[in-house]
Amino acid sequence: MPDDAEHVWDWFWQINRRRQQGMNGPQPTSYETIALWSAMTGERPLREELAILMRMDDAYVDAVAKAHDDQQRANKRPGE
């Protein structure tokens, strides 16, 4: 992450710590969650920063799902 965008990375981890979990892992962060976080913290992401946060969130959820799927496949016995 470029130094001038490090704050977006920090925001992502702040929001991520409050993420909802479902049966199959982490749920995507909603715009409502970010709006509430913004109102509560006073942080005001720019439109571009919000887009980055959402792309980071998508990548995080996708990576966790892939790791889960890979683990499930690794745990299967042959012939199952």
C-alpha positions in Angstrom: 0.0 0.0 0.0 1.5 3.4 -0.9 2.3 5.6 2.1 -0.3 8.2 1.2 -3.0 5.5 1.3 -1.9 3.7 4.5 -4.8 5.2 6.3 -7.2 3.2 4.0 -5.4 0.0 5.1 -5.9 1.0 8.8 -9.6 1.7 8.1 -10.0 -1.6 6.5 -8.7 -3.5 9.6 -10.8 -1.3 11.9 -13.9 -2.2 10.0 -12.8 -5.8 9.5 -12.6 -6.5 13.3 -16.4 -5.9 13.5 -17.2 -8.1 10.5 -20.2 -10.5 10.7 -19.4 -14.2 10.3 -21.6 -16.7 8.6 -21.7 -20.4 8.2 -19.2 -20.3 5.4 -16.9 -17.6 6.8 -16.8 -13.8 6.8 -19.7 -11.8 5.3 -19.0 -8.9 3.0 -18.9 -5.5 4.6 -22.0 -3.5 3.7 -22.1 0.2 2.8 -24.3 0.6 5.9 -21.5 -0.8 8.1 -19.0 1.7 6.6 -21.5 4.5 7.0 -22.0 3.7 10.7 -18.2 3.3 11.2 -17.7 6.7 9.6 -20.4 8.4 11.7 -19.0 6.8 14.9 -15.3 7.6 14.2 -15.6 10.8 12.4 -13.6 9.4 9.5 -14.9 10.6 6.1 -13.5 8.5 3.3 -13.4 10.0 -0.1 -15.4 8.3 -2.9 -12.1 6.8 -4.2 -11.1 5.6 -0.8 -14.5 4.0 -0.3 -14.1 2.2 -3.7 -10.7 0.9 -2.5 -12.2 -0.3 0.8 -14.8 -2.2 -1.0 -12.3 -3.8 -3.4 -10.1 -4.7 -0.4 -13.2 -6.2 1.3 -14.1 -8.2 -1.8 -10.5 -9.6 -2.1 -10.5 -10.5 1.6 -13.8 -12.4 1.5 -12.7 -14.2 -1.7 -9.3 -15.1 -0.2 -10.9 -16.5 2.9 -13.4 -18.5 0.9 -10.7 -19.9 -1.3 -8.6 -20.9 1.7 -11.6 -22.6 3.2 -12.4 -24.5 0.0 -8.7 -25.5 -0.4 -8.7 -26.8 3.2 -12.0 -28.7 2.6 -10.5 -30.4 -0.5 -7.3 -31.3 1.3 -9.3 -32.9 4.1 -11.4 -35.1 1.8 -10.5 -38.8 1.7 -10.0 -40.3 -1.7 -13.2 -41.5 -3.2 -15.4 -39.1 -1.2 
